[in-house]
Amino acid sequence: MSTIAIQVENLSKQYKIGLAQQRHDTLRDQLTAGFKSLFHLNGHRSALGAQRSAPSDTFWALKDISFEVKEGEVVGIIGRNGSGKSTLLKILSRITEPTEGRARIQGRVASLLEVGTGFHPELTGRENIYLNGAILGMKKAEIDRNFDEIVAFSEIEKFIDTPVKRYSTGMYVRLAFAVAAHLEPEILIVDEVLAVGDTAFQKKCLGKMGDVAKGGKTVLFVSHNIAAIQSLCSRCLVLDGGVQKFNGDVKEAISLYVQQFNGAASSCYDLSLRSDRSGEGGARFTSLSFEDITGTEVSSIPIGSPLRICLKFESKHQVRRPQINITFNTSLGQRLFRLFTLDQAVRLPDLNSNGTVICEIPSIPLLPARYYLSISVTDGSGNLQDEINTAAFLEVVTADIFGTGCLPCGSGDLIFVPSRWTAQYKNHKDSYHDLAEAGTKGA
């Protein structure tokens, strides 16, 4: 069996709200509190101090979290802002103590949680590299062996002997990540701090994290970059309100995360009470819902993924040779495309009772954004029976559809078109090269 690198059992963290009792998570907090106590005469607090010590509200940043990470695993942690991700990493990095439960760490840990964490502002970049190495328990010879690689990766050679208090935020992050990733940790813990860097540096860091993982090291990675989570992680935890909602398959975790992040959207729209509709009313739409390929209702769908649009209706009398139209529009009302049964010569049964019509899209052809759907149904003679503009909206979210670790993007573009690329070269013996077939993973 693989060795357990991280074991978390019933971990909880409670914080006080307000001025009543200040938490002292770090040595600096404790020293500050100690100096403040000198101002209280004979150890007695003033009336103001007594007032501040009144009971206050509390909240649980984490509640009853349990999981294990095996040696060599790369585990992602995702969730909305305020879900407890950073608090969990601070506990695992020994920066703060849990209120309840425990966490066991087997191995040397390098953490990159906040800009400047672990750096002394008065020391130079060079000195901070050695300081961080010493904190990790490394010998000078080990740090010397990795020093040049760290400096080269950080791309701040010119400023390596400058006090880090003069560094920009980007320079801080560059050096901090370089130190954390190159000083041979057995466990690497990285928070969303990478988002501070520029795009090229983020890509460079993700590549290095991939190398660390391939080297058998354990990685805990918190990020809102879904493509990075997909490409790097073998398993994923989802936190919401300090509670562990899921621990398992990355795709399932992302699907759950997407639903909680886009909570304002709905997986099913009740259309029965919509009064802003037109048509003769022979048939009326009663609901519209979205489903993924498994038949699970969703409010959002990753780019390039299959989608089902389910339309429920009720008929007052028979509607012969019905034709249904679904139009996708931008938030500004620009029409992008329509799904029309007539265009594809689809012959639906006559509508003479309540029922459901399902339209399947093999691969959603839109880049990440919110899109609005309008729907209508006519009879075979073209008479409009029911029409609702902006009946529902769908969130298309980012995903690593090509499996490259990169996100499909296009400045000002809306449409996503999968494609297949080939090449022919006259001077090659193998003149035909099948280079890539893109967009097939989500199908």
Stockholm file with secondary structure:
# STOCKHOLM 1.0

chainA/1-443         MSTIAIQVENLSKQYKIGLAQQRHDTLRDQLTAGFKSLFHLNGHRSALGAQRSAPSDTFWALKDISFEVKEGEVVGIIGRNGSGKSTLLKILSRITEPTEGRARIQGRVASLLEVGTGFHPELTGRENIYLNGAILGMKKAEIDRNFDEIVAFSEIEKFIDTPVKRYSTGMYVRLAFAVAAHLEPEILIVDEVLAVGDTAFQKKCLGKMGDVAKGGKTVLFVSHNIAAIQSLCSRCLVLDGGVQKFNGDVKEAISLYVQQFNGAASSCYDLSLRSDRSGEGGARFTSLSFEDITGTEVSSIPIGSPLRICLKFESKHQVRRPQINITFNTSLGQRLFRLFTLDQAVRLPDLNSNGTVICEIPSIPLLPARYYLSISVTDGSGNLQDEINTAAFLEVVTADIFGTGCLPCGSGDLIFVPSRWTAQYKNHKDSYHDLAEAGTKGA
#=GR chainA/1-443 SS CCCEEEEEEEEEEEEECSSSSCCCCSHHHHHHHHHHHTTSGGGCCCHHHHHHTSCCCEEEEEEEEEEEEETTCEEEEECSTTSSHHHHHHHHTTSSCCSEEEEEECSCEEEECSTTTTCCTTSBHHHHHHHHHHHTTCCHHHHHHHHHHHHHHHTCGGGTTSBGGGCCHHHHHHHHHHHHHHSCCSEEEECGGGGGSCHHHHHHHHHHHHHHHHTTCEEEEECSCHHHHHHHCSEEEEEETTEEEEEECHHHHHHHHHHHHTTTSCSEEECTTCCSEESCCSEEEEEEEEECTTSCBCSEEETTCCEEEEEEEEESSCBCSCEEEEEEECTTCCEEEEEETTTTTCCCCCBCSSEEEEEEESSCCBCSEEEEEEEEEECTTCCEEEEEEEEEEEEEECCCTTSSSSCCCCTTCCBCCCCEEEEECTTSSSCEEEEEECSCTTC
#=GC SS_cons         CCCEEEEEEEEEEEEECSSSSCCCCSHHHHHHHHHHHTTSGGGCCCHHHHHHTSCCCEEEEEEEEEEEEETTCEEEEECSTTSSHHHHHHHHTTSSCCSEEEEEECSCEEEECSTTTTCCTTSBHHHHHHHHHHHTTCCHHHHHHHHHHHHHHHTCGGGTTSBGGGCCHHHHHHHHHHHHHHSCCSEEEECGGGGGSCHHHHHHHHHHHHHHHHTTCEEEEECSCHHHHHHHCSEEEEEETTEEEEEECHHHHHHHHHHHHTTTSCSEEECTTCCSEESCCSEEEEEEEEECTTSCBCSEEETTCCEEEEEEEEESSCBCSCEEEEEEECTTCCEEEEEETTTTTCCCCCBCSSEEEEEEESSCCBCSEEEEEEEEEECTTCCEEEEEEEEEEEEEECCCTTSSSSCCCCTTCCBCCCCEEEEECTTSSSCEEEEEECSCTTC
//
